[in-house]
Amino acid sequence: MNRTLLWLSLALVAVPALAADPSRPLKATFQTTDCAGATGFASVDIDRIDRLQPMSCESGRKLKQVLVKSRTGSFEVYTVAETEAGKIEAQIQQVMDSRRKALESGTTIHIDR
């Protein structure tokens, strides 16, 4: 019983330490959609997002493409609704603001999610 509590306590201490690890890439998580309306979810490294660009479906529906540079130099493309693209841009802006603040103050980066 005491060993179980000890391991549980150690695990609970380790989880926040891993979550706050600055060497781990920050992720943007978003809902994907296609021209037919099917949805899913994706999570990508924020630093790998190259750009968001407009896309039109044959039905006239307007979506955005999220271009994410892969480690091999090619791009992974995700399609999202325009409202979801705004949320992705907000996540990117939050990271940029936190990095700028950290550079100005000389402290570590903290991002509230």
N, C-alpha and C positions, 0 to 999 in steps of 0.2 A: 504494500500500500504506500509506504513512504517513498519507495523508489519511483512509483508511478507519479506521485505528486512532484517529486524532484524533476523528473523528465518533462512533465507538463509545464512546470515553472520555467525550466530552461528553454523549452520550445516557445513559450509566450514571450520571453525576453528576446529570443533570436528573431522572431518574425518582424518586429518593428525595425530592428537593426538591418535586416535584409531589405526592407521596403525603403529605408532612407539611404541606401548605398548610392553615393553619387556616381560610381563607375557604371551603374546600370543605366541603359538608355531610357529616356522618358518616352512613354507611349501615348499616342492619340488613339482613342477608341471611338468608333463611329458606326452608324447603321448604314449599310449599303442597300442599294435598290437597283433594279434594272428597268428597262423600258416597259416590260410587261407588269411591273409592280411587285415582283418578288423581292423580299428583303432578307438581309442577313447582317452579320456584324463582322468587323475587322478591327485589328489592333496593329498599329505600325509604329516604328521608331519615328518620333517627331523630326529628328535631324535628317531623316531620309526622304521626307516629303519635299519633292522638287517644286511642284506647282499644282494649282487647281485651275482647271480650264472648263469653259462651257461645252456642253454637248446637247444635241437635239435628237430626240427619237423620231422615228417615222410618224408616230401618232401626234407629233407636235409637242410632246411633253419635254420640258427643259430639265436637264440634269447637269451635274458637274462631274468631271473626271478628276480623281486624285491620282497624280503620278508620283510613285514612290520608287526611288532609285534602289535597285538591288545591289548586293555586294559584287555581282559580276558586271555591273555597268548598264544592264538593261533596266527597263522600267516595269513595275507591276502597276496595273491600272485598276482602280476601283471606281464604281459609279455611285454617286450619292445625290440625294435631293438637294435643291438649292439651300433649303433651311439647314440641312445637316452640314453643308459646306461652310456656312456661317459659324457653326459650332466648332468645326475643325480649325477655322481661322482664329477663333477666340482662344482655343487651346494653344495654338502656336504663339499667339500674341502674349499669353500668360507666361510661357516659357521664356520668350525674348525679354519681357519686362523683368522677370525674376533674375535672369542672367545679367542684365544691365544693372539692376540694383545691387547684385552681389559684387560686380566689378567696382561699382562706385563706393560701396561700403567695406569691401574686403572681407565679407563674411560668406558663409556657405549659402547655397541656394535652397530655399524652401518653397515648395509649390503646394498650395492648398487645392485639394481636389474634392 
